[in-house]
Amino acid sequence: MTAPRSATVAEVLTPSFTSLVSSVYSAVLYNLGELKLRGAAEVTVNIDLARFNLGLLETLRDKSAGNLTDDEALFLAETIANAKIFIQKHTTGPADAAHG
């Protein structure tokens, strides 16, 4: 699994296409329990919300087709691919995800 390019702090804190994609991807990971809020006692997994946020990324890809730079399109494509891998890992298990 290839991790998407890490955004810099300045990129994340400046409204941009990259920060938008990163924010929605973070919601995917949070809903899968891959990210935990600082100070939170427990993690709640919600596969349906993770899939919803993946759907937002896919909608963004579809609606922005032809309007992105090559770097933006690649970042979005890699982010969607990684979100799918994480969701598959949480729905089929790590052993099955490696073969899927």
N, C-alpha and C positions, 0 to 999 in steps of 0.2 A: 504494500500500500504506500503510495507516494503522498506525503503530506503536502497540502497546499503551501505556497510561499507564505512565510510568516509576515504579517503586516507590522510595520513599525508603530511605536506608540503614537507618533504624530499622525500617521495614516488612520489609526483607529479613532483618534480624538477629533479628527477633521471629517465632517460629513463628506462622504465620497462613495463611489460605487463599491470600492474595496471594503470600506467600513460597513456598508449595508450588507454585503454578502457575508462578511465575518460575523456580524451581529446575528443574522438568521442562522448561520452555521452553529454559532454558540448555543442558540436555543435548541437545535437538534441535539447537540452533545449534552446539554443540561437535562433535557427530557429523557435521555437515555441513561442518566446517572453518571456520565463520563466527566462532567464538571459539577463541582459542589460549591455552593455559596459559602464564603468564609463565615464561620461561626454556626453554620447549619448543623444540627445534630444528626439528621438522617437525610438520605437521598431517596426521592420518590421517582420511580421510572414510569413514564407515560409514553408508550410506543405510538399511540394515536397522535399525540401532539408532535412527536419527533417526525412522524410521516407527514403531518400537516406542514411543518416547517420545511421539510424536503420539497413538498409540493410548491411552497412559496418560491424556493430557489429555482425549481423547474419552470414555474410561471415567469419568473424574472428572466430566465434564459430565453424562453420562447418569445416573450414580448419585447426583448431588447435585441433580438437577432438582427444583425446587420448594423447595429448602432454602437457596438463595443470596439475598443481597441483590441488588438491581438492579445495583449497581456491580460486585459479584463476578461475576455472570452475564455482564455486558458485558465485563469484563476477560478472563474465560475464553474467551468467544466470539471476541474480537479476537485473543487469543493463539493460539488454534487456527487461525484464518484465516491469520495471519502464518506460522505453522509450515508450513501447507500450501503457501503461496506459496514459501517458502524451499526446501522439499523439491521442489516442481515445478521451480524454477529449477535445482536440482542434478541433476534427472533428465531434463529436456527441453532445458535450455539457456536462457539469458536471453532470446533472441529469441522462442522459442516460449512461454515463461512469460508474456510480456506479452500474448499473444493468447489464452491459455488461460483 
